[in-house]
């Protein structure tokens, strides 16, 4: 017997003073659903999830939640007015007997419940909101970017909680690995409508591309039909005026249908330009150490970063990633050891806190007011990689409309703010990019483009990120920091680091260190059980194997081009190195899976 839906949207239409955000939108969330809500920045994802939560009233349509169904919502910017501590806010809907649940979640998300609201960071506030939602255990959870401001360990913990929950959930996230691991269905917002597929996010891009391919084919067929009918109208209508007025009207209907087709928004026109080459050696650090207030941040770390390297820094929040980044950039001096910066460096920095943006000023003013971009004497033009450009035209390349150029920055979504910051940074030439959490809030298409730009960028990249998929796609070296003063360098990205760590930690087989123990008088063996972390890793590995196999296949296809070596030797070499790295990671991941599966 089919169960009643937890939530149903029927004929939802909504307009915020301009073009409709939604028109006649329908959607259903069933018990057990684990849905990814995806779409371009500005497509209305956060607005739709607020409609589901009952926080935004649609202009038309109905939101139906059956009696007795509890719906919980985690927002990006929680209002904590009236609460003294994060714990007070997180437990606001729980009785005293259930307070332990908030404590358990706070431990997993790694924040202090006693922290005063007035002194809490944005990340701590978001974790408190997430803790409150998980502790409430509603029948349906609505999660808007829950992984933002979580480190990789906390993300892994959250994945484990959502994998075990009986609740249904709808989640917005830019984190591909997170969505692939958890979702079993996809809601796709595209030009005011919602499509649904009963497959998780791992199948989204193939589905999206097929939908767009079919649209393009139908548009092409319609254009050809209109052209043929228009030719008939010009050549033959005078001889058959009375008998064929229906066909003339049909031509008008075809043209109306074609005009009514909503054209897809193109990809952002992002581009990176390198200034004069830096020296071959960009940064050299030898035995650097750093402590603050008696706590060791870094102990005896050395690295050589050459031109063209892409170095990712990963680790828990507070482990010292930003401190190390600032030391490598020469902003903070080490307590001991030496740091040498190479010659002719021209750095551009992406700040995750977006401190470079003036929230109360318009997008136009944010560009023209940037001294590094303004064209002297012209308030409507900016300098883009050495060439004057009109503000509106340049902003359109980053998918901003004419109306948005005069709107204040605080009216933008998080993803749109990130795009504006990228527009400012990419107007400048550079040979060293420093990216501190650049992926937060960006849509999948923009992330894809950013990854491609970084792959082709001839300069050097320093990257701090908790996005495992993005690190895998970009990094050639990964520095891991665990918060104990140690920093370890691994070749490759996140999956390469995980595979190497698994090898390093693999137990040595011997008579004294056997993985099994023999039961006396019987041939049966009782295996040592897996830890929670190992169980979580075992559940992750199939997706890791699938991703690595797909990447290897793409590289093989790329390298099958017989002219690639002579046409683009640098790209050929990068592809060769990536293929070797990915194959090694695949071998290690398969070995790890066999080991864990054999012990499960």
C-alpha positions as CSV (number, residue, x, y, z in Angstrom):
1,X,0.0,0.0,0.0
2,X,1.4,3.3,-1.1
3,X,2.2,5.8,1.7
4,X,1.0,9.3,1.7
5,X,3.6,11.9,0.7
6,X,5.4,13.9,3.4
7,X,5.1,17.1,1.4
8,X,3.4,18.1,-1.9
9,X,3.7,21.3,-3.9
10,X,1.0,22.0,-6.5
11,X,0.9,24.8,-9.0
12,X,3.5,26.9,-7.2
13,X,4.1,30.4,-8.7
14,X,6.3,33.0,-7.2
15,X,7.5,36.4,-8.3
16,X,9.8,38.9,-6.5
17,X,9.0,42.1,-8.4
18,X,10.3,40.9,-11.7
19,X,10.4,37.8,-13.9
20,X,8.7,34.7,-12.3
21,X,11.0,32.5,-10.2
22,X,8.6,29.6,-10.5
23,X,5.4,29.2,-12.6
24,X,3.1,26.3,-12.1
25,X,5.7,24.2,-10.3
26,X,4.8,20.8,-8.9
27,X,6.9,18.5,-6.6
28,X,6.3,15.7,-4.2
29,X,8.6,14.4,-1.4
30,X,7.8,10.8,-0.3
31,X,8.8,8.9,2.9
32,X,12.3,7.6,2.5
33,X,13.3,10.1,-0.2
34,X,16.9,11.3,-0.2
35,X,16.9,14.0,-2.8
36,X,19.5,16.3,-4.2
37,X,18.1,19.8,-5.1
38,X,20.3,21.1,-7.9
39,X,20.3,24.1,-10.2
40,X,22.2,27.1,-11.3
41,X,23.1,29.9,-8.9
42,X,20.1,32.2,-8.8
43,X,17.7,29.5,-10.1
44,X,15.7,29.6,-6.9
45,X,17.0,26.6,-4.9
46,X,17.1,28.3,-1.5
47,X,13.8,30.0,-2.3
48,X,12.1,26.7,-3.2
49,X,13.4,25.0,0.0
50,X,12.0,28.0,2.0
51,X,8.6,27.5,0.3
52,X,8.8,23.8,1.3
53,X,9.5,24.9,4.9
54,X,6.6,27.3,4.9
55,X,8.9,30.4,5.3
56,X,8.0,31.9,1.9
57,X,4.4,32.2,0.8
58,X,3.9,31.5,-2.9
59,X,1.8,33.9,-5.0
60,X,-0.2,30.9,-6.2
61,X,-0.5,27.2,-5.5
62,X,-0.6,25.0,-2.4
63,X,2.0,23.5,-0.1
64,X,0.5,20.5,1.6
65,X,2.0,18.8,4.7
66,X,-0.2,16.1,6.2
67,X,-1.2,16.3,9.9
68,X,1.4,14.8,12.2
69,X,4.4,15.2,9.7
70,X,7.2,17.2,11.2
71,X,9.4,19.3,8.8
72,X,12.7,20.7,9.9
73,X,14.7,23.3,8.0
74,X,18.4,24.2,8.2
75,X,19.0,27.7,6.8
76,X,22.3,29.2,5.7
77,X,22.0,32.3,7.9
78,X,20.1,31.4,11.1
79,X,18.6,34.2,13.2
80,X,19.7,33.7,16.8
81,X,18.2,36.8,18.3
82,X,17.1,36.2,21.9
83,X,19.5,33.3,22.6
84,X,22.6,33.6,24.8
85,X,24.6,30.6,23.6
86,X,24.7,28.3,20.6
87,X,23.4,25.5,22.9
88,X,20.4,27.5,23.8
89,X,19.5,28.0,20.1
90,X,20.2,24.4,19.1
91,X,18.0,22.9,21.9
92,X,15.2,25.4,21.6
93,X,12.7,22.9,20.4
94,X,13.7,20.0,22.7
95,X,12.7,19.1,26.2
96,X,15.3,18.7,29.0
97,X,15.2,14.9,28.6
98,X,16.4,15.2,25.0
99,X,19.2,17.7,25.5
100,X,21.8,14.9,25.3
101,X,21.0,14.6,21.6
102,X,22.2,18.1,20.9
103,X,25.4,17.3,22.9
104,X,26.0,14.2,20.8
105,X,25.6,16.1,17.5
106,X,27.7,19.0,18.7
107,X,30.6,16.6,19.5
108,X,30.3,15.2,15.9
109,X,30.2,18.6,14.3
110,X,32.9,19.9,16.6
111,X,31.6,23.1,18.2
112,X,31.2,24.3,21.7
113,X,27.6,24.6,22.9
114,X,28.6,27.1,25.5
115,X,29.9,29.6,22.9
116,X,28.1,33.0,23.2
117,X,26.0,33.8,20.2
118,X,27.4,37.3,20.0
119,X,30.9,36.0,19.6
120,X,30.2,33.0,17.4
121,X,31.5,32.9,13.9
122,X,29.2,32.4,10.9
123,X,30.4,28.8,10.6
124,X,29.7,28.1,14.3
125,X,26.2,29.5,13.9
126,X,25.5,27.2,10.9
127,X,26.8,24.2,12.8
128,X,24.5,25.0,15.7
129,X,21.5,25.3,13.4
130,X,22.5,21.9,11.8
131,X,22.9,20.3,15.3
132,X,19.4,21.5,16.3
133,X,17.8,20.0,13.2
134,X,19.6,16.7,13.6
135,X,18.7,16.5,17.3
136,X,15.0,17.2,16.6
137,X,14.8,14.2,14.3
138,X,11.9,15.5,12.1
139,X,10.2,13.2,9.5
140,X,11.5,15.5,6.7
141,X,14.8,17.5,6.8
142,X,15.4,20.4,4.4
143,X,19.1,21.1,4.3
144,X,20.5,24.3,2.6
145,X,24.3,23.9,2.1
146,X,24.9,21.9,5.3
147,X,28.6,21.2,4.5
148,X,29.6,24.9,4.1
149,X,32.1,25.7,6.9
150,X,32.4,22.1,7.9
151,X,35.9,20.5,7.6
152,X,36.4,17.1,5.9
153,X,36.1,15.1,9.2
154,X,32.8,16.8,10.2
155,X,31.5,16.2,6.6
156,X,32.3,12.5,7.0
157,X,30.5,12.4,10.3
158,X,27.5,14.1,8.8
159,X,27.4,11.7,5.9
160,X,27.3,8.8,8.5
161,X,24.4,10.4,10.3
162,X,22.4,11.0,7.1
163,X,23.2,7.6,5.8
164,X,21.7,6.0,9.0
165,X,18.7,8.3,9.5
166,X,15.1,7.1,8.8
167,X,14.0,10.6,7.9
168,X,13.6,11.8,4.4
169,X,15.6,14.8,3.3
170,X,16.1,17.3,0.5
171,X,19.6,18.7,0.4
172,X,21.2,21.6,-1.5
173,X,25.0,21.3,-1.7
174,X,27.9,22.1,-4.0
175,X,29.8,19.1,-2.7
176,X,29.7,16.5,-5.4
177,X,31.2,13.7,-3.2
178,X,28.6,14.4,-0.5
179,X,25.7,14.3,-2.9
180,X,27.0,11.2,-4.7
181,X,27.3,9.4,-1.4
182,X,23.9,10.2,0.0
183,X,21.2,10.9,-2.6
184,X,18.9,8.4,-4.3
185,X,16.8,11.0,-6.3
186,X,17.3,14.4,-7.9
187,X,15.1,17.5,-8.1
188,X,16.5,19.8,-10.8
189,X,15.3,23.4,-11.0
190,X,15.7,24.7,-14.5
191,X,14.2,27.9,-15.8
192,X,11.3,28.0,-13.3
193,X,10.3,24.3,-13.5
194,X,11.3,21.3,-11.5
195,X,12.2,18.0,-13.1
196,X,12.6,14.8,-11.0
197,X,14.8,11.7,-11.7
198,X,14.7,8.6,-9.5
199,X,18.5,8.4,-9.5
200,X,21.0,10.1,-7.2
201,X,23.3,12.9,-8.1
202,X,25.9,10.6,-9.6
203,X,23.6,10.3,-12.7
204,X,22.6,14.0,-12.8
205,X,25.1,15.4,-15.3
206,X,24.3,12.6,-17.9
207,X,20.6,13.2,-17.4
208,X,21.0,17.0,-17.7
209,X,23.1,16.8,-20.8
210,X,20.5,14.4,-22.4
211,X,17.6,16.8,-21.6
212,X,19.6,19.7,-23.1
213,X,20.5,17.6,-26.2
214,X,16.8,16.7,-26.8
215,X,15.9,20.4,-26.3
216,X,18.4,21.5,-28.9
217,X,17.2,18.8,-31.3
218,X,13.6,19.9,-30.9
219,X,14.5,23.5,-31.3
220,X,16.4,22.7,-34.5
221,X,13.5,20.7,-35.9
222,X,11.1,23.5,-35.1
223,X,13.3,26.1,-36.7
224,X,13.5,24.0,-39.9
225,X,9.7,23.6,-39.9
226,X,9.1,27.3,-39.4
227,X,11.6,28.1,-42.3
228,X,9.8,25.6,-44.6
229,X,6.3,27.0,-43.7
230,X,7.5,30.6,-44.1
231,X,8.9,29.8,-47.6
232,X,5.5,28.2,-48.5
233,X,3.8,31.4,-47.3
234,X,5.9,33.7,-49.4
235,X,5.8,31.6,-52.6
236,X,2.2,30.2,-52.6
237,X,-0.1,32.1,-50.4
238,X,-1.4,34.5,-53.0
239,X,-2.9,31.6,-55.2
240,X,-4.5,29.9,-52.2
241,X,-5.4,32.7,-49.9
242,X,-8.9,31.5,-48.8
243,X,-8.2,27.7,-48.5
244,X,-5.0,28.0,-46.5
245,X,-5.7,30.6,-43.8
246,X,-5.5,27.7,-41.3
247,X,-2.0,26.9,-42.4
248,X,-1.1,30.6,-42.1
249,X,-2.5,30.6,-38.6
250,X,-0.5,27.4,-37.9
251,X,2.7,29.1,-39.0
252,X,1.9,31.9,-36.5
253,X,1.4,29.3,-33.8
254,X,4.8,27.7,-34.6
255,X,6.4,31.1,-34.3
256,X,4.7,31.7,-31.0
257,X,5.9,28.3,-29.7
258,X,9.4,29.1,-30.8
259,X,9.3,32.5,-29.1
260,X,8.0,30.9,-25.9
261,X,10.9,28.6,-25.6
262,X,13.0,29.7,-22.6
263,X,16.6,29.8,-23.7
264,X,19.1,28.2,-21.4
265,X,21.5,30.5,-19.5
266,X,25.0,30.1,-21.0
267,X,28.1,29.2,-19.0
268,X,29.9,32.0,-17.2
269,X,32.5,33.6,-19.4
270,X,35.3,33.3,-16.9
271,X,38.9,33.5,-18.1
272,X,42.3,33.6,-16.4
273,X,45.3,35.4,-17.8
274,X,48.8,34.9,-16.6
275,X,51.2,37.8,-16.2
276,X,54.9,37.5,-16.9
277,X,56.2,34.1,-15.7
278,X,57.4,33.8,-12.2
279,X,60.7,32.1,-11.4
280,X,60.8,28.4,-11.7
281,X,61.0,28.1,-7.9
282,X,57.9,29.9,-6.4
283,X,58.2,29.1,-2.7
284,X,60.8,27.3,-0.7
285,X,60.2,26.5,3.0
286,X,62.8,24.7,5.2
287,X,62.1,23.4,8.7
288,X,59.5,26.0,9.5
289,X,57.8,26.0,12.9
290,X,55.1,28.2,14.4
291,X,53.3,28.4,17.8
292,X,50.6,30.6,19.2
293,X,49.9,31.0,23.0
294,X,51.9,27.8,23.7
295,X,50.1,25.7,21.1
296,X,52.3,24.2,18.3
297,X,50.7,25.0,14.9
298,X,53.5,23.7,12.8
299,X,56.6,21.7,13.5
300,X,59.6,21.3,11.2
301,X,57.8,21.5,7.8
302,X,59.6,21.8,4.5
303,X,58.3,22.1,0.9
304,X,59.5,23.3,-2.5
305,X,56.7,24.7,-4.7
306,X,57.6,25.0,-8.4
307,X,55.9,27.1,-11.1
308,X,52.8,25.3,-12.3
309,X,52.2,23.3,-9.1
310,X,48.7,23.1,-7.6
311,X,49.0,22.6,-3.8
312,X,45.9,21.8,-1.7
313,X,45.8,22.3,2.1
314,X,43.3,20.1,3.9
315,X,42.6,19.3,7.6
316,X,40.2,20.1,10.4
317,X,39.0,23.7,11.1
318,X,41.6,25.2,13.4
319,X,44.4,22.9,12.4
320,X,46.4,25.8,11.0
321,X,45.8,25.7,7.3
322,X,45.3,29.5,6.9
323,X,48.3,30.2,9.2
324,X,50.5,27.9,6.9
325,X,49.1,29.6,3.8
326,X,50.0,33.1,5.2
327,X,53.4,31.9,6.1
328,X,54.0,30.5,2.6
329,X,52.9,33.9,1.2
330,X,55.2,35.8,3.5
331,X,52.5,37.5,5.5
332,X,53.4,35.7,8.8
333,X,57.0,35.0,9.8
334,X,57.8,31.5,11.1
335,X,59.2,31.2,14.6
336,X,62.1,29.2,13.2
337,X,63.2,27.9,9.8
338,X,63.3,29.9,6.5
339,X,60.8,30.8,3.7
340,X,62.0,32.1,0.4
341,X,59.7,33.6,-2.2
342,X,60.6,33.3,-5.9
343,X,61.2,36.1,-8.3
344,X,58.5,38.1,-10.2
345,X,55.5,36.8,-8.2
346,X,52.2,38.4,-9.0
347,X,49.5,37.0,-6.6
348,X,45.7,37.2,-6.6
349,X,43.9,36.1,-3.5
350,X,40.3,34.7,-3.2
351,X,39.1,35.2,0.4
352,X,36.4,32.9,1.6
353,X,34.9,35.6,3.8
354,X,34.5,37.9,0.8
355,X,36.0,40.8,2.7
356,X,36.8,42.5,-0.5
357,X,33.1,43.0,-1.4
358,X,31.2,46.1,-0.3
359,X,27.9,44.7,0.7
360,X,25.9,47.9,0.7
361,X,27.3,49.0,-2.7
362,X,26.1,47.9,-6.1
363,X,27.8,45.3,-8.3
364,X,28.7,48.2,-10.6
365,X,30.3,50.2,-7.7
366,X,32.2,47.1,-6.5
367,X,34.0,46.9,-9.9
368,X,34.4,50.6,-10.6
369,X,35.5,51.2,-7.0
370,X,38.3,48.7,-7.3
371,X,41.5,50.7,-7.8
372,X,43.1,47.7,-9.6
373,X,40.3,47.7,-12.2
374,X,39.1,51.2,-12.8
375,X,39.9,52.9,-16.0
376,X,41.0,56.5,-15.2
377,X,38.2,59.0,-15.8
378,X,35.5,56.6,-16.9
379,X,33.0,55.5,-14.3
380,X,31.4,52.9,-16.6
381,X,34.5,51.0,-17.6
382,X,36.9,48.7,-15.9
383,X,40.3,47.3,-16.9
384,X,40.0,43.6,-17.6
385,X,43.4,41.9,-18.1
386,X,44.8,45.1,-19.7
387,X,41.8,46.0,-21.8
388,X,39.0,48.5,-21.0
389,X,35.5,46.9,-20.8
390,X,32.1,48.3,-20.0
391,X,30.9,47.2,-16.6
392,X,27.6,45.8,-17.7
393,X,29.1,43.7,-20.5
394,X,31.8,42.3,-18.3
395,X,29.2,41.4,-15.6
396,X,27.1,39.6,-18.2
397,X,30.0,37.3,-18.8
398,X,29.5,36.1,-15.2
399,X,25.7,35.6,-15.7
400,X,24.5,38.9,-14.1
401,X,21.5,40.6,-15.6
402,X,21.3,44.3,-16.4
403,X,19.0,44.9,-13.4
404,X,21.5,43.1,-11.0
405,X,24.4,45.4,-11.9
406,X,22.7,48.3,-10.0
407,X,21.5,46.1,-7.1
408,X,23.3,46.0,-3.8
409,X,25.7,43.1,-3.2
410,X,23.7,42.0,-0.1
411,X,20.8,41.1,-2.3
412,X,22.8,38.4,-4.1
413,X,22.8,34.7,-3.2
414,X,26.0,33.2,-1.8
415,X,26.9,31.7,-5.1
416,X,26.3,35.0,-6.9
417,X,28.6,36.8,-4.4
418,X,31.3,34.2,-5.1
419,X,30.9,34.8,-8.9
420,X,31.2,38.5,-8.3
421,X,34.4,38.0,-6.4
422,X,35.7,35.8,-9.2
423,X,34.8,38.5,-11.7
424,X,37.0,41.0,-9.7
425,X,39.9,38.6,-9.4
426,X,39.8,37.3,-13.0
427,X,40.0,40.8,-14.3
428,X,43.6,40.9,-13.1
429,X,46.6,39.1,-14.5
430,X,48.6,36.9,-12.1
431,X,51.0,34.1,-11.9
432,X,50.0,32.9,-8.4
433,X,46.5,32.2,-7.3
434,X,45.7,31.8,-3.6
435,X,42.2,30.3,-3.3
436,X,40.7,30.0,0.2
437,X,37.5,27.9,0.0
438,X,36.6,29.1,-3.6
439,X,33.9,26.4,-4.1
440,X,31.5,27.5,-1.4
441,X,28.0,28.2,-2.9
442,X,29.1,27.8,-6.6
443,X,26.8,25.8,-8.8
444,X,28.0,22.7,-10.5
445,X,28.5,24.3,-14.0
446,X,30.6,27.1,-12.6
447,X,32.7,24.7,-10.5
448,X,33.3,22.7,-13.7
449,X,34.5,25.8,-15.5
450,X,36.7,26.9,-12.6
451,X,38.3,23.5,-12.5
452,X,39.0,23.6,-16.3
453,X,40.5,27.1,-16.0
454,X,42.8,26.0,-13.2
455,X,43.9,23.0,-15.2
456,X,45.0,25.2,-18.1
457,X,46.4,28.0,-15.9
458,X,50.1,28.2,-16.5
459,X,50.8,29.8,-13.1
460,X,50.8,28.3,-9.6
461,X,47.8,27.6,-7.3
462,X,47.6,27.4,-3.5
463,X,44.2,26.0,-2.5
464,X,42.4,25.6,0.8
465,X,39.3,23.5,0.5
466,X,37.1,20.9,2.1
467,X,35.6,19.9,-1.2
468,X,37.1,16.4,-1.8
469,X,36.0,16.2,-5.4
470,X,37.4,19.6,-6.3
471,X,40.7,18.8,-4.7
472,X,40.9,15.5,-6.7
473,X,40.2,17.4,-9.9
474,X,42.7,20.2,-9.3
475,X,45.5,19.4,-6.9
476,X,48.9,17.9,-7.9
477,X,50.1,17.9,-4.2
478,X,48.1,17.8,-1.0
479,X,49.3,19.0,2.4
480,X,47.4,17.4,5.3
481,X,47.2,19.0,8.8
482,X,45.6,17.2,11.7
483,X,46.0,19.9,14.3
484,X,48.9,18.3,16.2
485,X,51.6,20.4,14.6
486,X,52.4,17.9,11.9
487,X,51.9,18.7,8.2
488,X,52.5,15.9,5.7
489,X,52.9,16.3,1.9
490,X,51.3,13.7,-0.4
491,X,51.4,13.6,-4.3
492,X,48.1,14.0,-6.0
493,X,44.6,14.9,-4.7
494,X,42.3,13.8,-1.9
495,X,41.8,10.2,-3.1
496,X,45.5,9.8,-3.7
497,X,46.2,10.9,-0.1
498,X,43.5,8.5,1.2
499,X,45.0,5.6,-0.8
500,X,48.5,6.4,0.4
501,X,47.4,6.7,4.0
502,X,45.6,3.4,3.8
503,X,48.9,1.8,2.5
504,X,50.9,3.5,5.3
505,X,48.5,2.3,8.0
506,X,48.1,-1.2,6.6
507,X,49.0,-3.8,9.3
508,X,52.1,-6.0,8.8
509,X,51.1,-9.7,8.6
510,X,52.9,-12.0,10.9
511,X,52.2,-14.9,13.3
512,X,51.8,-12.3,16.1
513,X,49.9,-9.8,14.1
514,X,47.2,-11.9,12.4
515,X,44.0,-10.3,11.3
516,X,42.1,-13.4,12.4
517,X,42.1,-15.7,15.4
518,X,41.6,-19.4,15.1
519,X,38.8,-21.0,17.2
520,X,40.2,-24.1,19.1
521,X,39.1,-27.4,17.7
522,X,37.4,-25.9,14.7
523,X,38.5,-24.5,11.3
524,X,36.2,-21.5,11.6
525,X,37.9,-18.1,12.0
526,X,36.4,-15.1,13.8
527,X,37.5,-11.9,12.1
528,X,38.3,-8.7,14.0
529,X,35.4,-6.3,13.3
530,X,35.6,-2.9,11.6
531,X,35.8,0.3,13.5
532,X,33.2,3.0,12.8
533,X,35.7,4.9,10.6
534,X,36.5,1.8,8.6
535,X,32.8,1.0,8.1
536,X,32.3,4.5,6.8
537,X,35.3,4.2,4.5
538,X,34.1,0.8,3.2
539,X,30.7,2.4,2.3
540,X,32.6,5.2,0.4
541,X,34.9,3.1,-1.6
542,X,32.5,1.9,-4.3
543,X,31.9,5.5,-5.3
544,X,35.6,6.3,-5.2
545,X,36.3,3.3,-7.5
546,X,33.6,4.3,-9.9
547,X,34.9,7.9,-10.1
548,X,38.5,6.8,-10.6
549,X,37.5,4.4,-13.4
550,X,35.5,7.1,-15.1
551,X,38.4,9.6,-14.9
552,X,40.8,7.0,-16.3
553,X,38.5,6.3,-19.2
554,X,38.2,10.0,-20.0
555,X,42.0,10.3,-19.9
556,X,42.3,7.3,-22.2
557,X,39.9,8.9,-24.7
558,X,41.7,12.2,-24.5
559,X,45.1,10.6,-25.2
560,X,43.8,8.5,-28.1
561,X,43.9,11.7,-30.2
562,X,47.0,10.9,-32.4
563,X,47.8,14.7,-32.8
564,X,47.5,15.7,-29.2
565,X,51.2,15.2,-28.4
566,X,52.4,17.5,-31.3
567,X,49.5,20.0,-31.0
568,X,49.5,20.4,-27.2
569,X,52.5,18.7,-25.6
570,X,51.9,20.2,-22.2
571,X,48.4,19.0,-22.1
572,X,49.5,15.5,-23.3
573,X,52.1,15.4,-20.4
574,X,49.5,16.5,-17.8
575,X,47.1,13.8,-19.1
576,X,49.9,11.2,-18.9
577,X,50.8,12.1,-15.4
578,X,47.2,12.2,-14.3
579,X,46.6,8.7,-15.9
580,X,49.5,7.2,-13.9
581,X,48.3,8.9,-10.7
582,X,44.7,7.8,-11.1
583,X,45.7,4.3,-12.0
584,X,47.8,4.1,-8.9
585,X,45.0,5.5,-6.8
586,X,42.6,2.9,-8.3
587,X,44.9,0.1,-7.5
588,X,45.3,1.3,-3.9
589,X,41.6,1.8,-3.5
590,X,40.8,-1.7,-4.8
591,X,43.3,-3.2,-2.4
592,X,41.8,-1.2,0.5
593,X,38.3,-2.3,-0.4
594,X,39.4,-6.0,-0.6
595,X,41.0,-5.6,2.8
596,X,38.0,-4.0,4.5
597,X,35.4,-6.1,2.8
598,X,37.3,-9.3,3.9
599,X,37.1,-8.1,7.5
600,X,33.5,-6.9,7.5
